[in-house]
């Protein structure tokens, strides 16, 4: 009888799987709000078989470390900013190219063109793409008057990815690598005085305490992707796999809508806290567009046939 109890307990323990999900962003961020809902959906749809623990605000792994952690199965599932890994492969850089896709509709079309190549790349390294959600459009936070690209010269510029570092190089700014969890401290200590990101980041990091101007350039909409270790996924029973996929599809749809809704709210909150949203001048738009064309040309040279196929697919939609 004692043996039967032990066996029954073992079977119960095996029936429930526990995963860790690292994210680099605070609880107030809409991506994390979406992840929280996703985790609840997974629990419900899997009937409690798959329990996911969220580790937000870079508490388990820092942003650049999460992809490797998932690949090595130290974390079974994780949230990554695709452009953080632009140096690994051009497919990760695509949605960070300035002025290629500037609105939500265009950004979603770009995602559809990118997705098969992204899935192929992740699969080759033992990972699966579950879903992806765009950040709000990227603008420039700076106290300086910026009417043209030359006005950006000499800014102490936060670079959080190869793409943002490249922009700094092209405009003559000084790039300083700072991830979001350290951004407020970097502004408070004068390590940086400007950066390019969304109103979401501006709100989460209380940028308005240090910087009073947001230039709404809508340069690009980078995406966060939720990736899963393939061995961990394959170890799930078919019903739990289906539950995870369904929860992911729901999170993707919800996340894109939430990004649009929250973008307006974030900008309103920035304004309430004394930040001025400024529409870029024609000269600034033109200068940034030229930088975008140059970066796209450079990207196509690196990306080769696959890169051209992604751009062609995007333009056909």
ABEGO torsion letter per residue (X at the ends): XAAAAAAAAAAAAAABBBBBBBBABBAABAAAAAAAAAAAAAAAAAGGABBBBBBBGGAABBAAAAAAAAAAGABABBBBBAAAAAAABAAAAAAABBGABABAAAAAAAAAAAAAAAAAAAAAAGBBBABBBBBBBBBBBBABBBABAAAABGBBBBBABAAAAAAAAAAGBBBBBBBAAAAAAAAAAGABABBBBBAAAAAAAGAAAABABBBBAGABBBBBBBBBBAAAAAABBAAAAAAAAAAAAAAAAAAAAAAAAAAAAAAAAAAAAGBBBBBBBAAAAAAAAAAAAAAAAAAAAAAEAAAAAAAAAAAAX
